[in-house]
């Protein structure tokens, strides 16, 4: 597969993971913590970076 298409696919998958994890964590803590978005954003960012790292480095081996 073309390298630019693979990179675009990895970025889109990472953005999707960021949104999904961010929303889930924010909703889980919305009843407990008023500013639960401050937990959802970092959790989504970490999940997105891990996903991008896995897709670009581990799957090429």
N, C-alpha and C positions, 0 to 999 in steps of 0.2 A: 504494500500500500504506500502511496505517496507520503513523504515525511510531513508535509504541511497539513495534509488531511488528518493524519494521525495526531499531530499536535493540536489541531482544532478540536478533534474529538475528545482528547484528554482535557482540554480547557473547558469544554461544554459539560463534560461529566463532572468536573470539579465544581463548576458553578452550580450544577444541579444538586450535588451533595451539600454544598454550602447552604443553599436555600432550604433543603429538606431538613438537615440537622439543625439549622438555626431556628426554623419554625417549631420543630418538635421540642427542642430544649426550652425555647421561650414559652411555649404553651404548657409544658410540664411544670414550670416554676411560676407561672403567672398568678396562681392562687396563693403562693407562699411569699414570693418576693415581688414588690411593686415594680422595680426596674429589672424585670427578668430578661429584657432584651440585652442587658449588659452581660448576661451569661450565654445567651443564644448566639450572639455575634462571635465571641471568641471560640466557642465550641464548633460553630460552623466553619470558621476560618481554619482551625486546626484540622478538622475532618477533610476540608477541601485540599489543604496542602499535602496531607497524607495520601489522599486519593491520587492527586497529580503525581506525587513522587512514586507511588506504586505503579501507576500506569506508564510512566515514562521510563523508569529504571528497571523495575522487576519484570515487566512483561516482555522487554526486549531480549532477555537472556534465553 
